[in-house]
Amino acid sequence: MTHLSIPHPEVAAQTDVAAHTGSGPSGSRRVLAGVLRQPAAVTGLVFLLLVAVAAIAAPWIAPYGPTEKDYDATLAGPSADHWLGTDQLGQDTFTRVLYGARIALIVAFGSVGIAMAIGVPFGLLLGYRGGWRDRIGSRLIDVSDALPGILLGFAVIAVLGRGLFNLMFAIGLIFCMGFARTTRAVALAERKKLYVDAVRVAGLRTPAILFRQVLPNLAGALIVQGSVFLASAIMIESALSFLGIGLESDTPTWGAMLSNAAANTQQPFLAVPPGLAIVCTVLAFNIVGVGIGDAMTGTGRSSLPRRRVRRAAAPVGESVTPEARAVLEFRDVTVAVGGGKEPVPLVQDVSLAIGRAEVVALLGESGSGKSMLARSALGLLPAGVHLAGGSVWFEGERIDDLDERGLRKIRGCGMAVVLQDPMSALSPVHTIGRQLGEPLRVHAGLTGKAARERAVELLDRVGVEDARGRLDDYPHQFSGGMAQRVAIAMALAAGPRLLIADEATSALDVTTQSQVLDLLLDLRDEMDMAILLITHDLGVVAESCDRAAVMYAGQLVEVNDVTSLFDEPRHPYTAALLAANPTSEADVPRLPTIPGRVPPAGEWPAGCHFAGRCAHARPQCTEGSVPLVQDVRCVRADELTLEVTSR
Ligand SMILES: Nc1ncnc2c1ncn2[C@@H]1O[C@H](COP(=O)(O)OP(=O)(O)OP(=O)(O)O)[C@@H](O)[C@H]1O
């Protein structure tokens, strides 16, 4: 294995990128195959291809010019000279239908393109940002829905005048809010997903996240909606032309031809060719749109499991290794949900620090607040949850009050994250090489060959065999362990000083888990990098960590070096947690459990939060809040000698 010299933070690129999901990588081929399996969709597709060929080749295949008149054959029915007859000026209907196809397709694609160009960024922004922007924007979309589209078209053309572009613009305006609505809905869902958090941690800017990460997930929905709007655009263009406010009257459009037929009822056949052209083309677009939608079912990200998001947690305040300057420090951190007068605390008064190159575990049952604490360091608290007290410091700089721009400077090259499930944190729509290239480009300015070479080095370093050959593979082509190595490579790209490993090995088999842990520890040694390990696995803690911080119901209850923690736990909860460990060597007839459950946030008891489940509880335990004294939060800490057994 090549030894990679991981670049120094300032020099190198950063981070863990874990990107998204989406319509699927080889998805486009799968979707095409899916469409081709549907006879109706194939028929529609073939018809549209014919229309497109006719439109493009009209000047060569049309027997007459589009405005060429034959006054000897006005309002004629189908004949050998005029296959579809003529109008009142003797203009050949077949020719005008062919030219009409050109206008129809140009207007349809042009207006849908304009609608997308306006609606998609607008919807992305609303959905991703949320909050008041979203509320105002959504009302705007609702209001625009209430306006009859055709009237809007009238108004725009009345103001701008007739003409091809104005017509496309008018129709584009009618549709843009439809695209905005779809895009907003998808962006709203996507922004809560792991890959978005991961790329934010990677330091990507909002436009890059929106357009490179979130947008690809919209491809499916936009294609389906676009094809339906193409059909509608043809109808609206025809309606406007029929009413005489579309294009100039001598321009061959299907709508104008229908209007003409309505004025010349003595030749009823005149309405048939343009009418059929409109109906069949609109139908074909709709059928193909539905076909694409059906073919895409199950090919999108929805097939990927949604994982809980976790982030690093931190060490205990007072107990920071004295000789090392803290890389990350929580000072009296309180995280709460809800505003108003009574926000509910999820994490309470946590003080913890992690020293340089230190490996600290964050332990505790589900719901104890590990993730919330970690998220507060990364500036990734979920909506509605906020830092209600205290502060977070990174290498001596306060970071909890930084804005996104400030956080970007720290995320990735300062702090990086490896998540539990690499598959949900890697984008299925981009190759590994591309995903690795992103942080290298953003943080080290590496592009092209240089980025590729660095990506190969990184993959090689984390033990991905045939690294060069695997750059063009997609995440689904990697095993879980290999994908986790890729995620680690991304996290290390910028040489972070702190790696937050959030159950990073939980989903792996024992052998792979051990290899990944060894890798993390090797990298810690090489890079002088601190690691905050959130885990439920006490075996992993025993093997890998210097210190452990134990959380219970939002509070730190004990911080200790790992050897002492396992040999002489000082808090009854720590002892109970160790006793309940399936690999505990405690000689008990059956696996002990901790009776009861963690009280949910908002229902924490006064005094010691663990008192209700504690075998050693006394009345004084519930009398008042219990402070963390010398790294343990128990009023009886000095008098208890705890053994690792159940109560
Ligand atoms: N988005 C949210 N909004 C409000 N409360 C939340 C949210 N996410 C989690 N919580 C609550 O915050 C508390 C702490 O949750 P947290 O996820 O930090 O626990 P944890 O120790 O990391 O658990 P686990 O080991 O299961 O991940 C829990 O009571 C949980 O119900």
The ligand as an SDF file (V2000), in Angstrom:
LIG
                    3D

 31 33  0  0  0  0  0  0  0  0999 V2000
  -35.0930   16.7710   14.9920 N   0  0  0  0  0  0  0  0  0  0  0  0
  -35.3700   16.6770   16.3090 C   0  0  0  0  0  0  0  0  0  0  0  0
  -36.2470   17.5230   16.8690 N   0  0  0  0  0  0  0  0  0  0  0  0
  -36.5430   17.4270   18.1780 C   0  0  0  0  0  0  0  0  0  0  0  0
  -36.0050   16.5200   19.0120 N   0  0  0  0  0  0  0  0  0  0  0  0
  -35.1330   15.6530   18.4950 C   0  0  0  0  0  0  0  0  0  0  0  0
  -34.7650   15.6780   17.1180 C   0  0  0  0  0  0  0  0  0  0  0  0
  -33.8800   14.6830   16.8930 N   0  0  0  0  0  0  0  0  0  0  0  0
  -33.7020   14.0570   18.0820 C   0  0  0  0  0  0  0  0  0  0  0  0
  -34.4450   14.6330   19.0390 N   0  0  0  0  0  0  0  0  0  0  0  0
  -34.5030   14.2780   20.4500 C   0  0  0  0  0  0  0  0  0  0  0  0
  -33.2790   14.6700   21.0540 O   0  0  0  0  0  0  0  0  0  0  0  0
  -32.9120   13.7770   22.0610 C   0  0  0  0  0  0  0  0  0  0  0  0
  -31.4770   13.3590   21.8550 C   0  0  0  0  0  0  0  0  0  0  0  0
  -31.4120   12.6560   20.6120 O   0  0  0  0  0  0  0  0  0  0  0  0
  -30.0330   12.2010   20.0110 P   0  0  0  0  0  0  0  0  0  0  0  0
  -30.3090   11.7620   18.6170 O   0  0  0  0  0  0  0  0  0  0  0  0
  -29.0140   13.2420   20.2170 O   0  0  0  0  0  0  0  0  0  0  0  0
  -29.6930   10.9400   20.9170 O   0  0  0  0  0  0  0  0  0  0  0  0
  -28.4910    9.9100   20.7140 P   0  0  0  0  0  0  0  0  0  0  0  0
  -27.8670    9.7260   22.0460 O   0  0  0  0  0  0  0  0  0  0  0  0
  -27.5950   10.3410   19.6410 O   0  0  0  0  0  0  0  0  0  0  0  0
  -29.2920    8.6090   20.3490 O   0  0  0  0  0  0  0  0  0  0  0  0
  -28.8810    7.4380   19.3230 P   0  0  0  0  0  0  0  0  0  0  0  0
  -27.7560    6.6960   19.9430 O   0  0  0  0  0  0  0  0  0  0  0  0
  -30.1150    6.6370   19.1940 O   0  0  0  0  0  0  0  0  0  0  0  0
  -28.5070    8.1480   18.0710 O   0  0  0  0  0  0  0  0  0  0  0  0
  -33.9030   12.6200   22.0080 C   0  0  0  0  0  0  0  0  0  0  0  0
  -34.8520   12.8240   23.0250 O   0  0  0  0  0  0  0  0  0  0  0  0
  -34.5680   12.7750   20.6550 C   0  0  0  0  0  0  0  0  0  0  0  0
  -35.8970   12.3370   20.6970 O   0  0  0  0  0  0  0  0  0  0  0  0
  1  2  1  0
  2  3  1  0
  2  7  2  0
  3  4  2  0
  4  5  1  0
  5  6  2  0
  6  7  1  0
  6 10  1  0
  7  8  1  0
  8  9  2  0
  9 10  1  0
 10 11  1  0
 11 12  1  0
 11 30  1  0
 12 13  1  0
 13 14  1  0
 13 28  1  0
 14 15  1  0
 15 16  1  0
 16 17  2  0
 16 18  1  0
 16 19  1  0
 19 20  1  0
 20 21  2  0
 20 22  1  0
 20 23  1  0
 23 24  1  0
 24 25  2  0
 24 26  1  0
 24 27  1  0
 28 29  1  0
 28 30  1  0
 30 31  1  0
M  END
$$$$
